[in-house]
């Protein structure tokens, strides 16, 4: 269901201390202010269409967000997590919908089109799409996997001749998926993640950067050499040093998180905490971020220096479990007092909220969660369960109903059907019916 995780990188770095002016108190943010900052930085505060100059924002007057805004949002986020679950919509499509409203998924697909791709696939968070301009920032991670002991490392070296053969095969015949490589070692063992040796070798070459992904075929990765996919102008860019690469990535994380701890910043691109602390110290010294105190947070926190504190945020967003606002569960609990787990692997009788619940962000709070399933054959958005969070405002069902109808239309569904499960189900059923008329 989910992608296997890449090997853990073991690195040792010493955080760089930053000298602060004495007797200068840190800026204090209330929990509400911290939520508003985080939502605003995540581009969830309000749906909008940005002009060529991002400083000039106008409300959307079109029913569908334009392709240029899809591309700009991906570039601003810096990462889109990929996941195989397609109960409602695949993980990489949802964050853009949460931020832009209705848009064409084909516009996102086009960003990875072979020939002139604007994103590429790599292990940026988990399996992720990353802006093509950041290709040089990932050489350090590929080199770490190549040179450090970890899962797959020993196997690759024990099977070096076979791995070399795979590399040459893709260079001559790629792009190609694992199943289309005719070799006696292309026999899957076991179940689920029981990869064949061909698949293991291709994944190793992908991990260390000798191969990349050209496409996805029914969610199966299609492998290619960088020369077959990545534009020459991008490959010609000089790689940054590992430290400079991590600093640039942490700067992107900081801009999208708004307010954060070192653990939050590290998780965005799956670095170690010491690596993130080193980058944060340098960014603080340069005035890119500033230390702050958030009431109720135990750990040190920072805020992006260019991020204002909005007086209010007008969010109405269904969130993917892999949305950057909530994908780091400790941060979701710290910001929203929202305990969230995916119950896909929980036996049905033991599930509390549902198979694949989506949180619902309203204003500056997560006020509900809904277990959605897109029945594409019958054209029905099934709301298998609907739950209101403690303290959810009285108009939660009405707002959620409107959002569900929009989500159904985005997915080409014509009906919203609320099942009886959940403490919000009855009220939501009434609101969904009213919103239809």
LOLO-981319 format. One record per residue (C-alpha): residue number from 1; residue in three letters; chain; x, y, z. Coordinates in steps of 0.05 Angstrom, whole numbers. Example, Ala and Ser with C-alpha at 12.3 -4.5 7.8 and 13.67 -1.06 7.14 Angstrom:
<drenfis>
DRENFI num residu chaine X Y Z
DRENFI 1 ALA A 246 -90 156;
DRENFI 2 SER A 273 -21 143;
</drenfis>
This chain:
<drenfis>
DRENFI num residu chaine X Y Z
DRENFI 1 UNK A 0 0 0;
DRENFI 2 UNK A 55 50 21;
DRENFI 3 UNK A 124 55 -8;
DRENFI 4 UNK A 179 19 28;
DRENFI 5 UNK A 222 69 64;
DRENFI 6 UNK A 293 83 41;
DRENFI 7 UNK A 352 63 84;
DRENFI 8 UNK A 364 105 145;
DRENFI 9 UNK A 424 151 137;
DRENFI 10 UNK A 471 154 196;
DRENFI 11 UNK A 508 220 198;
DRENFI 12 UNK A 542 259 252;
DRENFI 13 UNK A 541 335 254;
DRENFI 14 UNK A 553 385 308;
DRENFI 15 UNK A 502 441 313;
DRENFI 16 UNK A 530 511 306;
DRENFI 17 UNK A 514 556 364;
DRENFI 18 UNK A 487 625 348;
DRENFI 19 UNK A 504 685 392;
DRENFI 20 UNK A 442 725 409;
DRENFI 21 UNK A 439 795 437;
DRENFI 22 UNK A 433 794 513;
DRENFI 23 UNK A 370 819 547;
DRENFI 24 UNK A 329 816 482;
DRENFI 25 UNK A 267 775 497;
DRENFI 26 UNK A 243 727 445;
DRENFI 27 UNK A 179 742 409;
DRENFI 28 UNK A 121 705 441;
DRENFI 29 UNK A 67 673 399;
DRENFI 30 UNK A 1 648 427;
DRENFI 31 UNK A -22 578 405;
DRENFI 32 UNK A -75 611 361;
DRENFI 33 UNK A -23 657 329;
DRENFI 34 UNK A 23 598 316;
DRENFI 35 UNK A -34 561 281;
DRENFI 36 UNK A -49 621 238;
DRENFI 37 UNK A 24 628 219;
DRENFI 38 UNK A 30 554 202;
DRENFI 39 UNK A -34 554 160;
DRENFI 40 UNK A -15 618 124;
DRENFI 41 UNK A 56 593 109;
DRENFI 42 UNK A 26 529 82;
DRENFI 43 UNK A -16 568 31;
DRENFI 44 UNK A -79 542 63;
DRENFI 45 UNK A -104 609 91;
DRENFI 46 UNK A -146 624 30;
DRENFI 47 UNK A -152 598 -40;
DRENFI 48 UNK A -124 647 -90;
DRENFI 49 UNK A -94 654 -159;
DRENFI 50 UNK A -25 687 -159;
DRENFI 51 UNK A -4 732 -215;
DRENFI 52 UNK A 65 730 -245;
DRENFI 53 UNK A 87 775 -188;
DRENFI 54 UNK A 70 734 -126;
DRENFI 55 UNK A 62 797 -86;
DRENFI 56 UNK A 0 813 -127;
DRENFI 57 UNK A -55 764 -106;
DRENFI 58 UNK A -126 767 -131;
DRENFI 59 UNK A -185 723 -113;
DRENFI 60 UNK A -198 667 -162;
DRENFI 61 UNK A -251 684 -213;
DRENFI 62 UNK A -245 617 -249;
DRENFI 63 UNK A -277 551 -230;
DRENFI 64 UNK A -212 515 -244;
DRENFI 65 UNK A -143 538 -221;
DRENFI 66 UNK A -97 552 -280;
DRENFI 67 UNK A -39 506 -297;
DRENFI 68 UNK A 12 561 -281;
DRENFI 69 UNK A -14 564 -210;
DRENFI 70 UNK A -8 488 -203;
DRENFI 71 UNK A 65 493 -223;
DRENFI 72 UNK A 78 553 -178;
DRENFI 73 UNK A 47 519 -118;
DRENFI 74 UNK A 89 456 -126;
DRENFI 75 UNK A 152 498 -133;
DRENFI 76 UNK A 134 538 -70;
DRENFI 77 UNK A 119 475 -29;
DRENFI 78 UNK A 183 442 -52;
DRENFI 79 UNK A 155 371 -44;
DRENFI 80 UNK A 94 328 -57;
DRENFI 81 UNK A 90 261 -24;
DRENFI 82 UNK A 70 201 -67;
DRENFI 83 UNK A 29 144 -40;
DRENFI 84 UNK A -7 85 -72;
DRENFI 85 UNK A -73 92 -35;
DRENFI 86 UNK A -129 115 -82;
DRENFI 87 UNK A -191 109 -39;
DRENFI 88 UNK A -210 182 -52;
DRENFI 89 UNK A -151 214 -88;
DRENFI 90 UNK A -78 197 -91;
DRENFI 91 UNK A -34 232 -40;
DRENFI 92 UNK A 3 278 -88;
DRENFI 93 UNK A -61 306 -118;
DRENFI 94 UNK A -93 325 -52;
DRENFI 95 UNK A -47 380 -25;
DRENFI 96 UNK A -57 422 -88;
DRENFI 97 UNK A -132 414 -83;
DRENFI 98 UNK A -130 435 -10;
DRENFI 99 UNK A -94 499 -30;
DRENFI 100 UNK A -124 515 -98;
DRENFI 101 UNK A -193 484 -98;
DRENFI 102 UNK A -214 451 -163;
DRENFI 103 UNK A -157 442 -212;
DRENFI 104 UNK A -141 393 -267;
DRENFI 105 UNK A -101 333 -244;
DRENFI 106 UNK A -74 330 -315;
DRENFI 107 UNK A -38 396 -302;
DRENFI 108 UNK A 0 363 -246;
DRENFI 109 UNK A 14 301 -287;
DRENFI 110 UNK A 42 345 -342;
DRENFI 111 UNK A 96 371 -295;
DRENFI 112 UNK A 130 303 -296;
DRENFI 113 UNK A 122 292 -371;
DRENFI 114 UNK A 184 265 -405;
DRENFI 115 UNK A 217 316 -450;
DRENFI 116 UNK A 212 379 -408;
DRENFI 117 UNK A 196 356 -337;
DRENFI 118 UNK A 186 408 -283;
DRENFI 119 UNK A 187 357 -226;
DRENFI 120 UNK A 227 293 -214;
DRENFI 121 UNK A 218 236 -166;
DRENFI 122 UNK A 264 220 -107;
DRENFI 123 UNK A 264 205 -33;
DRENFI 124 UNK A 254 277 -10;
DRENFI 125 UNK A 206 263 47;
DRENFI 126 UNK A 183 193 32;
DRENFI 127 UNK A 174 179 -42;
DRENFI 128 UNK A 162 249 -69;
DRENFI 129 UNK A 158 295 -129;
DRENFI 130 UNK A 208 351 -124;
DRENFI 131 UNK A 218 414 -167;
DRENFI 132 UNK A 267 400 -223;
DRENFI 133 UNK A 310 460 -202;
DRENFI 134 UNK A 326 424 -137;
DRENFI 135 UNK A 360 365 -172;
DRENFI 136 UNK A 430 389 -152;
DRENFI 137 UNK A 409 393 -78;
DRENFI 138 UNK A 401 318 -72;
DRENFI 139 UNK A 470 293 -92;
DRENFI 140 UNK A 492 292 -19;
DRENFI 141 UNK A 436 244 -1;
DRENFI 142 UNK A 450 199 -60;
DRENFI 143 UNK A 524 198 -41;
DRENFI 144 UNK A 507 181 31;
DRENFI 145 UNK A 467 121 8;
DRENFI 146 UNK A 523 100 -39;
DRENFI 147 UNK A 578 102 13;
DRENFI 148 UNK A 545 87 80;
DRENFI 149 UNK A 522 21 107;
DRENFI 150 UNK A 447 12 105;
DRENFI 151 UNK A 391 -31 79;
DRENFI 152 UNK A 407 -52 8;
DRENFI 153 UNK A 480 -31 12;
DRENFI 154 UNK A 509 -100 27;
DRENFI 155 UNK A 463 -134 -23;
DRENFI 156 UNK A 484 -85 -78;
DRENFI 157 UNK A 557 -98 -67;
DRENFI 158 UNK A 548 -173 -63;
DRENFI 159 UNK A 511 -169 -130;
DRENFI 160 UNK A 554 -115 -162;
DRENFI 161 UNK A 559 -149 -230;
DRENFI 162 UNK A 484 -158 -234;
DRENFI 163 UNK A 472 -86 -213;
DRENFI 164 UNK A 521 -63 -267;
DRENFI 165 UNK A 482 -104 -318;
DRENFI 166 UNK A 416 -71 -297;
DRENFI 167 UNK A 447 -2 -303;
DRENFI 168 UNK A 471 -17 -373;
DRENFI 169 UNK A 404 -49 -392;
DRENFI 170 UNK A 365 13 -373;
DRENFI 171 UNK A 416 58 -409;
DRENFI 172 UNK A 404 18 -473;
DRENFI 173 UNK A 330 2 -467;
DRENFI 174 UNK A 300 53 -419;
DRENFI 175 UNK A 254 80 -396;
DRENFI 176 UNK A 229 13 -371;
DRENFI 177 UNK A 190 -16 -312;
DRENFI 178 UNK A 216 -74 -271;
DRENFI 179 UNK A 164 -123 -297;
DRENFI 180 UNK A 186 -112 -369;
DRENFI 181 UNK A 258 -133 -358;
DRENFI 182 UNK A 267 -204 -382;
DRENFI 183 UNK A 316 -238 -335;
DRENFI 184 UNK A 317 -303 -295;
DRENFI 185 UNK A 325 -263 -231;
DRENFI 186 UNK A 260 -225 -244;
DRENFI 187 UNK A 220 -272 -200;
DRENFI 188 UNK A 181 -241 -143;
DRENFI 189 UNK A 188 -276 -76;
DRENFI 190 UNK A 137 -275 -20;
DRENFI 191 UNK A 81 -225 -21;
DRENFI 192 UNK A 70 -149 -19;
DRENFI 193 UNK A 141 -123 -15;
DRENFI 194 UNK A 172 -189 -37;
DRENFI 195 UNK A 213 -157 -92;
DRENFI 196 UNK A 251 -194 -146;
DRENFI 197 UNK A 326 -183 -152;
DRENFI 198 UNK A 312 -141 -213;
DRENFI 199 UNK A 267 -95 -172;
DRENFI 200 UNK A 317 -92 -115;
DRENFI 201 UNK A 373 -73 -162;
DRENFI 202 UNK A 332 -20 -197;
DRENFI 203 UNK A 312 10 -130;
DRENFI 204 UNK A 384 12 -107;
DRENFI 205 UNK A 405 48 -170;
DRENFI 206 UNK A 347 96 -161;
DRENFI 207 UNK A 368 108 -89;
DRENFI 208 UNK A 440 126 -106;
DRENFI 209 UNK A 420 168 -166;
DRENFI 210 UNK A 446 125 -223;
DRENFI 211 UNK A 374 118 -245;
DRENFI 212 UNK A 314 163 -239;
DRENFI 213 UNK A 240 156 -252;
DRENFI 214 UNK A 213 173 -320;
DRENFI 215 UNK A 140 161 -304;
DRENFI 216 UNK A 89 120 -265;
DRENFI 217 UNK A 50 65 -301;
DRENFI 218 UNK A -10 46 -258;
DRENFI 219 UNK A 32 71 -201;
DRENFI 220 UNK A 91 27 -219;
DRENFI 221 UNK A 155 65 -224;
DRENFI 222 UNK A 186 69 -293;
DRENFI 223 UNK A 262 73 -291;
DRENFI 224 UNK A 309 113 -334;
DRENFI 225 UNK A 379 142 -333;
DRENFI 226 UNK A 384 215 -314;
DRENFI 227 UNK A 407 229 -386;
DRENFI 228 UNK A 341 201 -412;
DRENFI 229 UNK A 297 244 -368;
DRENFI 230 UNK A 331 303 -334;
DRENFI 231 UNK A 344 363 -379;
DRENFI 232 UNK A 417 375 -396;
DRENFI 233 UNK A 414 446 -367;
DRENFI 234 UNK A 394 417 -300;
DRENFI 235 UNK A 446 362 -301;
DRENFI 236 UNK A 499 413 -318;
DRENFI 237 UNK A 485 453 -255;
DRENFI 238 UNK A 542 449 -205;
DRENFI 239 UNK A 523 408 -143;
DRENFI 240 UNK A 523 446 -78;
DRENFI 241 UNK A 563 423 -19;
DRENFI 242 UNK A 524 378 28;
DRENFI 243 UNK A 520 433 80;
DRENFI 244 UNK A 496 485 29;
DRENFI 245 UNK A 445 435 1;
DRENFI 246 UNK A 416 421 69;
DRENFI 247 UNK A 414 495 85;
DRENFI 248 UNK A 374 509 21;
DRENFI 249 UNK A 326 452 36;
DRENFI 250 UNK A 315 475 108;
DRENFI 251 UNK A 302 545 83;
DRENFI 252 UNK A 247 517 39;
DRENFI 253 UNK A 219 478 98;
DRENFI 254 UNK A 220 541 141;
DRENFI 255 UNK A 182 581 89;
DRENFI 256 UNK A 128 528 85;
DRENFI 257 UNK A 123 513 159;
DRENFI 258 UNK A 122 586 181;
DRENFI 259 UNK A 135 569 255;
DRENFI 260 UNK A 170 505 274;
DRENFI 261 UNK A 217 467 319;
DRENFI 262 UNK A 282 434 297;
DRENFI 263 UNK A 246 367 293;
DRENFI 264 UNK A 193 398 248;
DRENFI 265 UNK A 245 427 201;
DRENFI 266 UNK A 284 362 200;
DRENFI 267 UNK A 222 321 182;
DRENFI 268 UNK A 203 363 122;
DRENFI 269 UNK A 259 333 80;
DRENFI 270 UNK A 275 275 127;
DRENFI 271 UNK A 342 299 153;
DRENFI 272 UNK A 372 283 220;
DRENFI 273 UNK A 358 333 275;
DRENFI 274 UNK A 433 352 281;
DRENFI 275 UNK A 434 366 206;
DRENFI 276 UNK A 374 411 212;
DRENFI 277 UNK A 401 447 273;
DRENFI 278 UNK A 465 464 236;
DRENFI 279 UNK A 425 494 178;
DRENFI 280 UNK A 378 530 225;
DRENFI 281 UNK A 435 563 262;
DRENFI 282 UNK A 463 589 196;
DRENFI 283 UNK A 395 613 173;
DRENFI 284 UNK A 384 648 239;
DRENFI 285 UNK A 452 682 235;
DRENFI 286 UNK A 434 708 166;
DRENFI 287 UNK A 366 734 189;
DRENFI 288 UNK A 325 685 147;
DRENFI 289 UNK A 291 658 209;
DRENFI 290 UNK A 284 685 280;
DRENFI 291 UNK A 278 648 346;
DRENFI 292 UNK A 209 654 379;
DRENFI 293 UNK A 173 625 439;
DRENFI 294 UNK A 106 592 429;
DRENFI 295 UNK A 63 588 491;
DRENFI 296 UNK A 56 515 510;
DRENFI 297 UNK A 113 489 467;
DRENFI 298 UNK A 169 456 505;
DRENFI 299 UNK A 222 457 450;
DRENFI 300 UNK A 257 517 420;
DRENFI 301 UNK A 221 547 361;
DRENFI 302 UNK A 235 591 301;
DRENFI 303 UNK A 194 632 253;
DRENFI 304 UNK A 209 652 182;
DRENFI 305 UNK A 229 724 183;
DRENFI 306 UNK A 185 744 124;
DRENFI 307 UNK A 123 708 151;
DRENFI 308 UNK A 71 756 180;
DRENFI 309 UNK A 23 736 236;
DRENFI 310 UNK A -47 740 204;
DRENFI 311 UNK A -103 766 247;
DRENFI 312 UNK A -147 711 220;
DRENFI 313 UNK A -145 656 168;
DRENFI 314 UNK A -203 634 124;
DRENFI 315 UNK A -187 561 113;
DRENFI 316 UNK A -237 509 87;
DRENFI 317 UNK A -194 449 68;
DRENFI 318 UNK A -198 374 68;
DRENFI 319 UNK A -128 350 82;
DRENFI 320 UNK A -90 289 58;
DRENFI 321 UNK A -58 247 112;
DRENFI 322 UNK A 7 266 76;
DRENFI 323 UNK A -5 341 74;
DRENFI 324 UNK A 57 379 99;
DRENFI 325 UNK A 14 415 150;
DRENFI 326 UNK A 0 350 187;
DRENFI 327 UNK A 46 296 160;
DRENFI 328 UNK A 92 302 221;
DRENFI 329 UNK A 42 278 273;
DRENFI 330 UNK A 77 309 334;
DRENFI 331 UNK A 70 377 302;
DRENFI 332 UNK A -4 365 286;
DRENFI 333 UNK A -15 349 360;
DRENFI 334 UNK A 26 409 383;
DRENFI 335 UNK A -9 458 335;
DRENFI 336 UNK A -80 433 335;
DRENFI 337 UNK A -85 385 395;
DRENFI 338 UNK A -103 335 341;
DRENFI 339 UNK A -84 262 350;
DRENFI 340 UNK A -84 230 281;
DRENFI 341 UNK A -67 162 256;
DRENFI 342 UNK A -84 125 191;
DRENFI 343 UNK A -123 62 206;
DRENFI 344 UNK A -111 25 141;
DRENFI 345 UNK A -72 -30 175;
DRENFI 346 UNK A -118 -33 235;
DRENFI 347 UNK A -168 -91 234;
DRENFI 348 UNK A -237 -63 216;
DRENFI 349 UNK A -267 -82 283;
DRENFI 350 UNK A -213 -42 319;
DRENFI 351 UNK A -216 22 277;
DRENFI 352 UNK A -239 83 314;
DRENFI 353 UNK A -251 134 258;
DRENFI 354 UNK A -247 95 193;
DRENFI 355 UNK A -202 65 140;
DRENFI 356 UNK A -173 129 111;
DRENFI 357 UNK A -199 191 146;
DRENFI 358 UNK A -184 261 121;
DRENFI 359 UNK A -179 318 171;
DRENFI 360 UNK A -221 380 157;
DRENFI 361 UNK A -189 448 169;
DRENFI 362 UNK A -237 505 183;
DRENFI 363 UNK A -210 573 203;
DRENFI 364 UNK A -150 559 246;
DRENFI 365 UNK A -173 493 274;
DRENFI 366 UNK A -181 421 252;
DRENFI 367 UNK A -254 412 269;
DRENFI 368 UNK A -273 344 239;
DRENFI 369 UNK A -249 283 202;
DRENFI 370 UNK A -285 243 148;
DRENFI 371 UNK A -273 173 121;
DRENFI 372 UNK A -282 183 46;
DRENFI 373 UNK A -287 134 -11;
DRENFI 374 UNK A -297 153 -84;
DRENFI 375 UNK A -344 102 -117;
DRENFI 376 UNK A -327 120 -188;
DRENFI 377 UNK A -371 67 -219;
DRENFI 378 UNK A -435 96 -189;
DRENFI 379 UNK A -410 168 -185;
DRENFI 380 UNK A -419 172 -110;
DRENFI 381 UNK A -373 203 -57;
DRENFI 382 UNK A -384 156 2;
DRENFI 383 UNK A -375 189 70;
DRENFI 384 UNK A -365 125 109;
DRENFI 385 UNK A -359 161 175;
DRENFI 386 UNK A -360 234 199;
DRENFI 387 UNK A -332 257 265;
DRENFI 388 UNK A -331 326 297;
DRENFI 389 UNK A -272 343 342;
DRENFI 390 UNK A -283 368 412;
DRENFI 391 UNK A -300 442 410;
DRENFI 392 UNK A -319 442 336;
DRENFI 393 UNK A -361 504 320;
DRENFI 394 UNK A -436 498 308;
DRENFI 395 UNK A -429 511 233;
DRENFI 396 UNK A -379 454 222;
DRENFI 397 UNK A -430 409 186;
DRENFI 398 UNK A -453 464 140;
DRENFI 399 UNK A -382 483 119;
DRENFI 400 UNK A -360 411 112;
DRENFI 401 UNK A -421 395 69;
DRENFI 402 UNK A -402 450 20;
DRENFI 403 UNK A -331 425 18;
DRENFI 404 UNK A -354 354 5;
DRENFI 405 UNK A -397 374 -54;
DRENFI 406 UNK A -338 412 -84;
DRENFI 407 UNK A -292 352 -72;
DRENFI 408 UNK A -342 306 -106;
DRENFI 409 UNK A -345 352 -167;
DRENFI 410 UNK A -269 355 -170;
DRENFI 411 UNK A -268 278 -173;
DRENFI 412 UNK A -324 275 -225;
DRENFI 413 UNK A -375 248 -175;
DRENFI 414 UNK A -447 272 -175;
DRENFI 415 UNK A -473 249 -108;
DRENFI 416 UNK A -450 254 -35;
DRENFI 417 UNK A -477 199 10;
DRENFI 418 UNK A -465 203 85;
DRENFI 419 UNK A -467 138 124;
DRENFI 420 UNK A -491 134 196;
DRENFI 421 UNK A -424 125 230;
DRENFI 422 UNK A -395 181 272;
DRENFI 423 UNK A -418 236 319;
DRENFI 424 UNK A -426 285 261;
DRENFI 425 UNK A -462 238 213;
DRENFI 426 UNK A -534 258 228;
DRENFI 427 UNK A -521 333 225;
DRENFI 428 UNK A -477 325 163;
DRENFI 429 UNK A -531 285 127;
DRENFI 430 UNK A -579 342 135;
DRENFI 431 UNK A -527 394 114;
DRENFI 432 UNK A -507 354 53;
DRENFI 433 UNK A -579 349 31;
DRENFI 434 UNK A -591 423 42;
DRENFI 435 UNK A -527 442 4;
DRENFI 436 UNK A -549 403 -57;
DRENFI 437 UNK A -610 447 -68;
</drenfis>
